[in-house]
Amino acid sequence: MIEVKGVDHVVFRTTKLEAMLHFYTQVLGCHLERQLAEEGLTQLRAGTALIDIVTCDSELGRLGGKAPQQDGRNVDHVCLLITSMDEQALLGYLAEFDITTEGFAKRYGAQGFGRSVYINDPEGNVIELKLSN
């Protein structure tokens, strides 16, 4: 059984990086945590979580398809922090519900680097499940 502890991070895609950064830092008071310009990724601290901003024209951003608009998605994925458990046990549990994955990888989130896996909900939204440290 999976136990969700909270939201680790959410990833927004944008064609308006400066406006997004102004909104989240100046209006909402988030702080710059990390920037990987070559990947098109800016990570902002939002309390115990992160808000990731990905530019649509970057390599990472192009993976999400069209830029945000009526028929282009804006949210790349949501990451849920879950109670730590054996990776193979989690994969087995997901398989019981016919949920496929590409396996675990080491990724950076609000709690630092950790192991996570991507799955899709019934609407095709990407959900990342990150094991707590």
C-alpha positions as CSV (number, residue, x, y, z in Angstrom):
1,M,0.0,0.0,0.0
2,I,1.3,3.5,-0.9
3,E,1.2,6.2,1.8
4,V,1.4,9.7,0.3
5,K,3.2,12.1,2.7
6,G,2.8,15.3,0.6
7,V,3.5,17.0,-2.7
8,D,7.2,17.1,-3.4
9,H,7.1,19.3,-6.5
10,V,5.0,20.4,-9.5
11,V,6.4,21.2,-12.9
12,F,5.0,24.0,-15.0
13,R,5.9,24.5,-18.7
14,T,6.2,28.1,-20.0
15,T,7.0,30.4,-22.9
16,K,7.1,33.4,-20.5
17,L,10.0,32.5,-18.2
18,E,10.7,36.1,-16.8
19,A,7.0,36.7,-16.1
20,M,6.7,33.3,-14.4
21,L,9.8,33.9,-12.3
22,H,8.5,37.4,-11.4
23,F,5.1,36.0,-10.3
24,Y,6.5,33.2,-8.2
25,T,9.4,35.1,-6.6
26,Q,8.1,38.7,-6.3
27,V,4.4,38.1,-5.9
28,L,4.3,34.8,-4.0
29,G,7.7,35.0,-2.3
30,C,9.3,31.8,-3.5
31,H,13.1,31.7,-3.6
32,L,15.4,30.5,-6.4
33,E,16.8,27.1,-5.3
34,R,18.5,25.8,-8.5
35,Q,18.8,26.7,-12.1
36,L,20.0,24.4,-14.9
37,A,20.0,26.7,-17.9
38,E,21.2,24.1,-20.3
39,E,18.2,22.0,-19.5
40,G,15.7,24.9,-19.4
41,L,14.9,24.2,-15.7
42,T,14.5,26.7,-12.9
43,Q,13.5,25.4,-9.4
44,L,11.9,27.6,-6.8
45,R,11.5,26.8,-3.1
46,A,7.8,26.9,-2.1
47,G,7.8,26.0,1.6
48,T,8.7,22.3,1.9
49,A,8.0,21.8,-1.8
50,L,9.4,23.0,-5.1
51,I,7.9,24.7,-8.1
52,D,9.8,23.8,-11.3
53,I,9.6,26.1,-14.3
54,V,10.6,24.5,-17.6
55,T,10.9,26.6,-20.8
56,C,9.0,25.0,-23.7
57,D,11.7,25.7,-26.2
58,S,14.4,23.8,-24.1
59,E,15.2,20.1,-24.7
60,L,13.4,19.2,-21.5
61,G,10.4,21.4,-22.4
62,R,10.0,20.0,-25.8
63,L,9.3,16.6,-24.3
64,G,5.9,18.0,-23.1
65,G,4.7,18.7,-26.6
66,K,3.1,22.0,-27.6
67,A,3.4,25.2,-25.6
68,P,0.6,26.0,-23.1
69,Q,-2.5,26.9,-25.0
70,Q,-6.0,25.5,-25.3
71,D,-4.7,22.2,-26.8
72,G,-1.2,22.2,-25.2
73,R,-0.5,21.1,-21.7
74,N,1.0,23.5,-19.1
75,V,1.6,21.1,-16.2
76,D,4.3,18.6,-17.0
77,H,3.9,16.5,-13.9
78,V,3.2,16.4,-10.2
79,C,5.5,14.6,-7.8
80,L,4.1,13.0,-4.7
81,L,6.4,12.2,-1.8
82,I,5.5,8.7,-0.5
83,T,6.7,6.7,2.5
84,S,9.9,4.8,1.7
85,M,9.4,1.2,0.6
86,D,11.2,-1.4,-1.3
87,E,11.4,-0.4,-5.0
88,Q,10.6,-3.9,-6.3
89,A,7.6,-4.1,-3.9
90,L,6.3,-0.8,-5.2
91,L,6.7,-1.9,-8.8
92,G,4.9,-5.1,-8.0
93,Y,2.1,-3.3,-6.3
94,L,1.7,-1.0,-9.3
95,A,1.7,-4.0,-11.7
96,E,-1.3,-5.4,-9.8
97,F,-3.3,-2.4,-11.1
98,D,-1.8,-2.8,-14.6
99,I,0.2,0.4,-14.2
100,T,3.4,0.3,-16.2
101,T,6.6,2.2,-15.4
102,E,10.0,2.6,-16.9
103,G,11.6,1.9,-13.6
104,F,13.2,4.0,-10.9
105,A,15.8,6.7,-11.4
106,K,17.7,9.2,-9.1
107,R,16.0,12.6,-9.4
108,Y,16.2,15.9,-7.6
109,G,13.2,17.3,-5.7
110,A,12.2,19.3,-2.6
111,Q,13.9,16.8,-0.3
112,G,17.1,16.6,-2.4
113,F,18.1,13.7,-4.6
114,G,16.1,10.5,-4.3
115,R,14.7,7.6,-6.1
116,S,11.4,8.0,-8.0
117,V,9.3,6.4,-10.7
118,Y,6.8,7.9,-13.2
119,I,3.3,6.6,-13.7
120,N,0.2,7.9,-15.6
121,D,-3.2,8.5,-14.1
122,P,-6.3,7.4,-16.1
123,E,-6.4,10.8,-17.9
124,G,-2.7,10.5,-18.9
125,N,-1.4,13.0,-16.3
126,V,2.2,12.1,-15.3
127,I,2.6,11.4,-11.6
128,E,6.0,11.0,-10.1
129,L,6.2,8.9,-7.0
130,K,9.3,9.8,-4.9
131,L,10.4,7.6,-2.0
132,S,11.0,9.7,1.1
133,N,14.6,9.8,2.4
